């Protein structure tokens, strides 16, 4: 895997990360979140998955700075809640990326839903052997709700840079 961190101008073609490993480590050191036992390669991979998750989950104000950039940030015409123009990769995006990357070190950020034979999303399933009992709870309609991660999610929503998130619709 090539680990490429996007710059403030959106000029890193093929960029797949919002933060460096050093930024990730410094962010979590400030919060006393342990990163013991994880290699630099594992952290890079988690940062890439976190960046992907951010870009897939949220719709942001403005438009991408460079038509060739793979990441959603930096953006043009992106004003935050206080009407400040944000032309680089905002620190809130970097911090949310670091939060999601910590989660990505130990679990899947957006796990594939469990489906039954008909393709319906299974939210919960229980079985009892004696005297036989079975129960299945299905998801509503075609909408899939993405997992919530309150620390990072709320940090982003508070900026005013997010215009939508959380639901994917089946075609």
Secondary structure, DSSP 8 states (H G I E B T S, - for coil): ----B--TTS--TT--BSS-HHHHHHHHHHTT---TT--HHHHHHHHHHHHHHHHHHEEESSEESSTT-SSS-SEES-B-TT--B--S--HHHHHHHHHHHHHHTTS-TT----B-TTS-BEEEEEEETTTTEEEEEE--TTEEE----HHHHHHHHTTT-EEEESEEE--
